[in-house]
Amino acid sequence: MPVQNNIHISVIIPVFNQERFIGRCIRSILNQSMDQKDYEIIVIDDCSTDNTLSVIKKFLEEIILVKQPQNKGLPSALNAGIKKAKGRFIIRLDSDDYVHFEYLNILSLFMKMNSHVDAVSCDYLEVDDKEEIIERHSYEEKPIGCGVMFRIEQLIEIGLYNEDQLWNEERELMDRFLKKFGVSHLQFPLYRYRQHDKNMTKNDEMMDKYNVKRLKNT
């Protein structure tokens, strides 16, 4: 998996049936303060059955689209994106969320100026369907799967996401990451975590089931 120095950041966006939100998500990452030649946007469609793909196709000149051959779940989609990545840094953006226009600039600048740093996280704003702010959260106090920038070689070293961990995949990844590496933290609320009726995190039964699975493997 060669890394090309001209692309600093690979933004990984996995998506499944998010026709309502994927356009807003992509526009937010296209509208960054960084020059677009310095980062790439990899959208992985996990066999959506709604109009998600039609929305994505409107952005084909500015993104890289990866189509999964079959629906394999979120960890597999994330890994497919990382394996396609050319950037030095990897950052995830969920398809129903969006970000501040300084999201990539601030996190990547911190990583570039601190070569000893393995990864960096930012705070986030929890928002509703109308993008009204519900609450601000510290990543350190209430971590989520996004808002963390990694060095690609370290993700490769720990084996990427566990594709059997269909829920709580970010916590299982971080369990393994923190055994070898550290995560710095910036108190900038750069990520927007949208709450709506179809959030995966609202499926308490599956969250609990895969949290037990994660803890058994820790």
C-alpha positions in Angstrom: 0.0 0.0 0.0 2.3 2.8 -1.2 1.9 6.3 0.3 2.1 9.2 -2.1 3.6 12.4 -0.5 1.5 14.8 -2.5 -1.7 13.6 -0.8 -1.4 14.3 2.9 -4.8 13.0 4.1 -7.3 10.3 3.1 -10.8 10.9 4.3 -12.7 7.7 4.6 -16.6 7.9 4.3 -18.4 4.5 4.6 -22.1 4.7 3.6 -25.1 2.5 3.6 -28.6 3.9 2.9 -28.0 7.5 3.9 -29.6 9.3 1.0 -30.8 12.1 3.4 -27.4 13.0 4.7 -24.6 11.9 2.5 -24.7 15.0 0.3 -24.3 17.3 3.3 -21.5 15.1 4.6 -19.6 15.2 1.3 -20.1 19.0 0.8 -18.7 19.7 4.3 -15.5 17.8 3.6 -15.1 19.4 0.1 -15.6 22.8 1.7 -12.4 22.7 3.8 -9.8 25.5 4.3 -7.1 23.2 2.9 -6.3 23.0 -0.8 -8.2 20.0 -2.3 -5.0 18.7 -3.9 -3.7 17.9 -0.4 -6.4 15.4 0.5 -8.6 12.8 -1.1 -12.1 11.7 -0.2 -12.9 8.0 -0.5 -16.6 7.1 -0.3 -17.3 3.4 0.2 -20.9 2.4 -0.7 -21.8 -0.8 1.1 -24.5 -1.9 -1.4 -27.0 0.8 -0.5 -30.6 0.0 -1.6 -32.0 3.5 -1.5 -31.0 6.6 -3.5 -27.6 7.0 -1.8 -25.6 6.0 -4.9 -27.5 8.6 -7.0 -26.5 11.3 -4.6 -22.9 10.2 -4.5 -22.6 10.2 -8.2 -23.2 14.0 -8.3 -19.7 14.3 -6.7 -17.8 11.8 -8.8 -15.4 14.4 -10.2 -14.2 15.3 -6.6 -14.3 12.0 -4.8 -13.1 8.4 -5.2 -16.0 5.9 -5.1 -15.5 2.4 -4.0 -18.4 0.0 -4.4 -18.5 -3.1 -2.1 -19.3 -6.3 -4.0 -21.8 -7.2 -1.3 -23.0 -5.7 2.0 -20.3 -6.7 4.5 -20.9 -4.2 7.3 -19.2 -1.0 8.5 -15.7 -2.4 9.5 -15.3 -4.1 6.1 -16.2 -0.8 4.3 -13.8 1.2 6.4 -11.0 -1.3 5.6 -11.8 -1.1 1.9 -11.3 2.6 2.1 -8.1 2.5 4.0 -6.6 0.0 1.6 -7.4 2.4 -1.2 -5.9 5.3 0.6 -2.8 7.2 -0.6 -2.6 9.7 2.3 -0.1 9.8 5.1 -3.0 10.4 7.6 -6.3 8.6 7.8 -9.5 10.2 9.2 -13.0 8.9 9.2 -16.2 10.7 8.5 -19.6 9.0 9.0 -22.1 9.5 6.2 -24.8 11.1 8.4 -22.4 13.6 10.0 -20.5 16.7 8.8 -17.5 18.8 9.9 -16.2 22.3 10.5 -14.2 23.8 7.6 -11.0 23.7 9.6 -11.4 20.0 10.5 -8.6 18.7 8.3 -6.3 21.7 8.5 -6.1 21.8 12.3 -5.7 18.1 12.9 -3.2 17.6 10.1 -1.1 20.6 11.1 -0.8 19.2 14.7 0.3 15.8 13.3 2.8 17.4 10.9 4.4 19.5 13.7 4.5 16.7 16.2 6.2 13.7 14.6 6.1 11.8 17.9 2.3 11.9 18.0 0.6 8.7 16.9 -3.0 10.1 16.5 -5.0 13.2 17.5 -8.6 13.6 18.4 -10.9 16.6 18.5 -14.1 17.4 20.4 -17.5 17.4 18.8 -20.9 18.9 18.8 -23.9 16.7 19.0 -26.6 18.1 16.7 -30.2 17.2 15.7 -31.8 16.6 12.3 -32.1 20.4 11.8 -28.4 20.8 12.7 -29.3 22.6 16.0 -26.6 22.0 18.7 -27.7 19.6 21.4 -24.5 19.5 23.4 -20.7 19.8 23.2 -18.7 16.7 24.1 -15.0 16.1 24.9 -13.7 13.1 22.9 -11.6 12.1 25.9 -14.8 11.9 28.1 -17.2 10.5 25.5 -15.3 9.0 22.5 -16.9 8.3 19.2 -15.7 6.5 16.0 -14.8 9.7 14.2 -12.8 12.9 14.9 -9.5 11.0 15.2 -6.6 11.4 12.7 -4.2 8.4 12.5 -0.9 7.7 10.8 -1.7 5.1 8.1 1.3 2.9 8.9 0.2 2.5 12.5 -3.3 1.4 11.5 -1.7 -1.1 9.1 0.5 -2.3 12.0 -2.5 -3.1 14.2 -4.4 -4.8 11.4 -7.1 -2.2 10.6 -10.6 -2.8 11.7 -11.8 -6.2 12.9 -14.4 -7.1 10.3 -16.2 -9.5 12.7 -16.9 -6.6 15.1 -20.0 -5.2 13.4 -20.9 -2.8 16.2 -18.5 -1.0 18.6 -15.9 -1.4 15.9 -14.2 1.9 16.8 -13.8 0.9 20.4 -12.3 -2.5 19.5 -9.9 -0.8 17.1 -8.9 1.7 19.8 -8.4 -1.0 22.4 -5.7 -2.5 20.1 -4.3 0.9 19.0 -3.8 2.1 22.6 -1.8 -1.1 23.5 1.0 0.2 21.2 0.3 3.9 20.6 -1.2 7.1 22.1 -3.8 9.6 21.1 -3.3 13.3 21.7 -6.3 15.5 22.2 -7.3 19.0 20.9 -10.1 20.9 22.6 -11.6 22.1 19.3 -15.2 21.1 18.5 -14.5 20.3 14.8 -16.8 17.3 14.3 -20.6 17.4 14.0 -22.3 14.2 15.3 -25.8 14.0 14.1 -28.6 12.4 16.1 -31.5 10.9 14.2 -33.8 7.9 14.5 -31.6 5.5 12.5 -28.3 6.0 14.3 -26.5 2.6 14.7 -25.7 3.5 18.3 -29.4 3.5 19.2 -29.6 -0.2 18.6 -28.9 -1.1 22.3 -29.2 -4.9 21.8 -26.5 -5.0 19.1 -24.3 -2.5 20.8 -24.4 -4.6 24.0 -23.8 -7.8 22.1 -20.7 -6.6 20.3 -19.4 -4.8 23.4 -19.4 -8.2 25.2 -17.5 -9.6 22.1 -15.0 -6.7 22.2 -14.3 -7.1 25.9 -13.7 -10.9 25.5 -11.0 -10.1 23.0 -9.3 -7.4 25.0 
